[in-house]
Amino acid sequence: AKFINPAGLESLGYNLYRSTDASGEAVTGTPGLEGFGAVAQGFLEISNVQVVEEMVNMIIAQRAYEISSKAIETTDEMLRIANNIRR
């Protein structure tokens, strides 16, 4: 099925969607014709994720987390020292 406004579909989770007033009514047709997607039995869908790029992004995020964690630890230690000086 196709919709006039696919962005207007309501997500139900688990790749399920419900039509809404914003999406319009479902238009049905024959797969592979009239702009409808084709269905190929026995084929696997290829991933649309670039594994190397995502690994690099994960490493960058992990390093940013480590740096932030170290900054918080250092700040905590500085405050502890400042409190001890007052005493």
C-alpha positions in Angstrom: 0.0 0.0 0.0 1.1 3.6 -0.6 0.0 6.8 1.2 -0.3 10.3 -0.1 1.8 11.5 3.0 3.8 8.6 4.4 5.3 11.0 7.1 1.8 11.3 8.5 1.6 7.6 9.5 1.4 6.8 13.2 4.2 4.5 14.4 2.9 1.7 16.6 6.4 0.1 17.1 7.9 -3.1 15.8 7.8 -1.7 12.2 4.0 -1.3 12.4 2.2 1.8 11.3 -1.4 3.1 11.3 -3.0 5.4 8.8 -4.1 8.8 10.1 -6.0 11.8 8.7 -2.6 13.3 7.9 -1.4 10.3 6.0 -4.5 9.8 4.0 -6.1 6.5 3.0 -4.1 3.6 1.8 -3.8 3.1 -1.9 -3.3 -0.5 -2.9 -1.9 -1.9 -6.1 0.2 -4.6 -7.7 3.8 -5.0 -6.4 6.3 -3.9 -9.1 3.7 -1.8 -11.0 2.5 1.7 -10.7 5.3 2.8 -8.4 4.7 0.1 -5.8 7.7 -1.8 -4.4 8.6 -5.2 -5.7 8.5 -8.3 -3.5 11.3 -10.9 -4.2 10.9 -14.3 -2.6 14.0 -15.9 -1.2 16.1 -12.8 -1.2 17.7 -11.0 1.8 17.5 -7.3 2.4 20.9 -5.8 2.5 21.8 -3.7 5.5 21.7 0.1 5.0 24.3 0.6 7.8 28.0 1.4 7.0 29.7 -0.8 9.6 33.1 0.9 9.6 31.5 4.4 9.9 29.3 3.3 12.8 32.3 1.7 14.6 34.2 5.0 14.2 31.2 6.9 15.6 31.0 4.5 18.5 34.7 4.9 19.3 34.4 8.7 19.1 31.4 8.6 21.5 33.2 6.3 23.9 36.3 8.6 24.0 34.0 11.6 24.6 32.3 9.7 27.5 35.7 8.8 29.0 36.9 12.4 28.8 33.7 13.7 30.4 34.0 11.1 33.1 37.6 12.1 33.8 36.6 15.8 33.9 33.9 15.0 36.5 36.3 13.0 38.6 38.9 15.8 38.5 36.3 18.4 39.5 35.2 16.2 42.4 38.8 15.8 43.5 39.4 19.6 43.4 36.2 20.2 45.4 37.3 17.6 48.0 40.8 19.3 48.3 39.1 22.8 48.6 36.9 21.4 51.4 39.9 20.0 53.2 41.7 23.3 53.0 38.8 25.1 54.8 39.1 22.8 57.8 
